[in-house]
Amino acid sequence: MFLELDGHGPHYAQLTRAIKAAVLSGRLASGSRLPPTRALAQELGLSRITVLAAYEQLRGDGFITGRVGSGSFVSTLQLTPALPPPESTVAPPSRYAKRSRAVHDRMIPLLHNGLPYNLQYGNPLTNPALNTAWGRELAHAAAYTPMRGVGTQGLEALRQQVCDYLARRRGIKVFPENVLIVNGTQQAYALSARVLIDENDVVVMEEPHYFAAYQALAAHGAAIHVVRTDNDGIVCDELPAIAPRLVCVTPSHQFPSGVVLSLPRRLQLLRYAASKQCWVLEDDYDGEFRYDGHPLAALRSLDNGDRVIYVGTFTKALFGSLRLGYMVMPAALRQDFITAKYYSDISSSGIEQTALAHFMGNGGFERHLRLTRKELQARREALVDSLRRHAGDRVDIVDTPAGMHVVVWLRHYDYALADALVALAHARGLGLHPMAPHYLKKPPRPGLILGYCSLSPSALREAMKLFGECLDVIDAKARGSLHVA
Ligand SMILES: Cc1ncc(COP(=O)(O)O)c(C=O)c1O
């Protein structure tokens, strides 16, 4: 009997799978006799115990009948005829799935993995001390987390900590009953889509914008209308005349351009939302990291119409695989958000919420933020100082003392030269990440996002020296005097 074992897991499980596959494909017909266990063991080079265990499992699953000793037989089963090619038989995917496929290619691939100077953005600073502290918190939480679950809205203790933090650092006064614990910002976007958006409803996003948010909203069926940003953030005069359902903004540190939404624009946006009776989603993804000590208070803190859905995340302040974040829900939407969260996944992980509440309560979180801020500031200064030294007036730097990346615009370059620069830098070990994929329509000038979380200050200085050398080569090429090497 020809049986192919797939090599995954214990032998008895592999044999069970192989025999099931043979039965389901019709190769082993109903009623046919299986070889005696001893003979099959010998044929396949397995122990008899293994074959016995597989037969036992198959008997338990109803695939074979009979007893060891008197013979085992394939059960009589009504099998579905072998499937013709999937396209013709599988029910067509939902409109959601079709739209998801259509926006999937906006995924921005991770480039330059493994290069010595990869200026990757989006990943937080890794702090080995945090691993130890978090391990302790998890062990403690495992003993104290209620086994029955922590409720859809999230652990009360964590929501209380979030409220204290928001009042202290972001100027937002809110009570735990208006906070929903979610699995990161991405879930907040997905829930907002479910609660607020029907197919073809208009949603405003900034241009440029965070592509994963765009994908979640577009897959849901939103008609996305992008509005330009300038040095003061989203250009409110260009908001659509037709009332959108939702406006999504990153006011503290526009993603990815890095500009801060100015106070007059904040007020203008809130007036617009009131006049159009729409909602505003404030994505405060890296609001913890401000280095000049004077962060503008969150947009939500200026909102006296209860129209701003504020979203914060722990994936930037702590680490990416901690899929926890929170939403401040306007009162009118509170129950809808909680219900949508319940339908989505019942609740976020209880143990991690308990660990985080304890970590915030004992001061560990603030301590970690202080250290991270200090380190990020040092890295930012190293990057910006050496960028000025080596790139000089060949770049315009968006100089916001915040966040985890710096944006530069290449002053005299077109896209062909910028592509040549990125390729040359890659060949020399420097990973540069272009701005253009964050736009629906390429901006007139090429720009780069320089992430500074994953390199030390001295490595960042080296990286900027290399950047300057690459610019020299491309400039020379542009003048026609050299070949790119
Ligand atoms: C604008 C913006 N919002 C939110 C996030 C974080 O999302 P999450 O909380 O789902 O990890 C990112 C991550 O890069 C981001 O760029």
The ligand as a Tripos MOL2 file, in Angstrom:
@<TRIPOS>MOLECULE
LIG
   16    16     1     0     0
SMALL
NO_CHARGES

@<TRIPOS>ATOM
      1 C1         -0.1040   56.1270   12.2980 C.3       1 LIG1
      2 C2          0.0320   54.8600   13.0720 C.ar      1 LIG1
      3 N1         -0.9260   54.5320   13.9320 N.ar      1 LIG1
      4 C3         -0.8380   53.4100   14.6720 C.ar      1 LIG1
      5 C4          0.2420   52.5740   14.5780 C.ar      1 LIG1
      6 C5          0.3470   51.4010   15.4960 C.3       1 LIG1
      7 O1         -0.6290   50.5090   15.2910 O.3       1 LIG1
      8 P1         -0.8910   49.3080   16.3140 P.3       1 LIG1
      9 O2         -1.3140   49.8890   17.6130 O.co2     1 LIG1
     10 O3         -1.9670   48.5510   15.6360 O.co2     1 LIG1
     11 O4          0.3790   48.5520   16.4300 O.co2     1 LIG1
     12 C6          1.2310   52.8400   13.6510 C.ar      1 LIG1
     13 C7          2.3370   51.9080   13.4640 C.2       1 LIG1
     14 O5          3.2480   52.0700   12.6910 O.2       1 LIG1
     15 C8          1.1390   54.0290   12.9130 C.ar      1 LIG1
     16 O6          2.1040   54.3710   12.0590 O.3       1 LIG1
@<TRIPOS>BOND
     1     1     2 1
     2     2     3 ar
     3     2    15 ar
     4     3     4 ar
     5     4     5 ar
     6     5     6 1
     7     5    12 ar
     8     6     7 1
     9     7     8 1
    10     8     9 2
    11     8    10 1
    12     8    11 1
    13    12    13 1
    14    12    15 ar
    15    13    14 2
    16    15    16 1
@<TRIPOS>SUBSTRUCTURE
     1 LIG1         1 GROUP 0 **** ****
